């Protein structure tokens, strides 16, 4: 598994993770409305994607399997749409795709690279956040098929 942004120290403070979450705008447009409090005590897989990104769309079934396999154990999967049209495009996509997890837009600040994990330069990019609010890994590009088995270690 390759890591993105090795020169960037991942936050040890949950507040920095929640600061990133506050950059997810506009409102949640996916399957359910989720507040930041819903992340507390959960493992969060935040996946940056775009509706025009073919590798991102191919990644959706993997994210669905992760959601189905680990939701009861506390995994929250969230798609963060980097589409320039924001909520307008993401709502249409969400309704068409019928995904079981939320899709959000991102702020302009985040889209321009204002994150502590560095600029999102490749889509999809995944950020896995621990139950304590610490970043466990950042993965640029698609997951390999083995990722489903690798996820077991985060829920021990």
N, C-alpha and C positions, 0 to 999 in steps of 0.2 A: 504494500500500500504506500503510495507516495504522499508526501506532505507538502502543502503549499505554505509559503511564508515562514520558512524555518528561522529567519532572522527576526521574526516578530515574536515577542514573548506572549504566550497565551495568558489571559487574565486568570488570576487565582481568586479574584473577588467576584462574587455573583453579581454585584452591582454593575460591573462592566458588561457582563453578559446581558443584563436587563437593559442597559443603556443601548445595546445593539437592538434589542427587541423593540425599544421605543422608536427606533428608526424605521420600523416596518409600518408603512402607511400606504394608502389610507386604511380604513377599517378592514377587518377580516372579511373576505368575500367568499370563502369556501363553504364546506359542508357544515361548519358549526362556528359559532362565535366563541372565541377563546380569549380570556383575559391573561395578562402576564402572571397573575397569581396561579393560574392553572399550570404553569410551568414548574412551580415550586415542588421539589421532591420528585420530579420526573426527569427522565432522560429525553432530551430534545434533539431531534435530527432536523436541522434547518437546512433546506436545500434551495440554493439560488438557481433559478431556471428562467427561461423565456419561452413563450408559446411558439415562437418562430424557430426555436433551437431543436433540431432533429435529435441530437444525442440526449437532450433533456427529456424529450417526449418518449424516447426509448427507455429512459430510466424510470418512468412512472410505474410500470409493472413491478420493478424491484422495490420501489418505495411502498407500493401497495402490499407486497408480501411482507416487508418489514413491519408495516403497520398491523397487518393481520396477525403476524406471529408474536409481536411484542407489546401491543397496546395494553393487554391485561397486566403485563409486567411493568407498565409505567412509561412506555415509549410514546412520545408525542412527535408526529411527523408534521412539519410545516413547510409548505412551498412558498418561497419568497420570489415573486415575479419581478424580473428586471425589465419588463416591457415598458417602453417609453409612454405608451398610452395608459398605463397604470390600470386602475380599477375597471375602466370601461372594457378593456380587453380581457382582464382576468376574470371578471364576472361571467362573461360569455363563455370563456374556456371552462370555468368551474361548472357551470350549468351543463355544458356539453359532455364533459368528462365524467361527471358524477362521482368525484373522488370522495373517499371517506375521511379525508383530513383537510384542514384549512389551507387556503391560498391567501396570501397577502401581497400588497404592493410594497414598494420600498420608497423611502424618502429620496429626494434628489441628492442630498448629502451622502447617503449610502451608495447610490448609483455612481457617484463621482469618485468613489474609492475611500470615503471617510470611515474606515473600519479599522479596528486594532488587529485584524487578521490580514491586513493589506487590501489592496484593491482587488475586487472580484474580476479577474482577467479571463477566466475560462468558465464556461457554462457546460454542464452543471458544476457547481461547487457546493460541497456538503460540509456543514459544521456540526459536530456532535458535542452536545453540552451535557455534563454529568448532572446527577441529582443534586449536587452541591453548587451547581452553577459555574463549574469550571469547564473550559474547552478541553475535550479529550483528544480530538483531532480535527484537522481541516483537510479535506480531500478534494482536489481539483480534478475534474473529469469524471467519467462514468465509473461506477463500482464494478469490480470483477464479480463473476458469479459466486465466488467463495465468500463474498461479504455476508451472505445470509448466515453462514456458520460462524463467521468472525464476530457477529453481533452478540452471540451467546455470552461472551466474556464480560460484556458491559452490564449484564443483568445477574451476575452471581452474587 
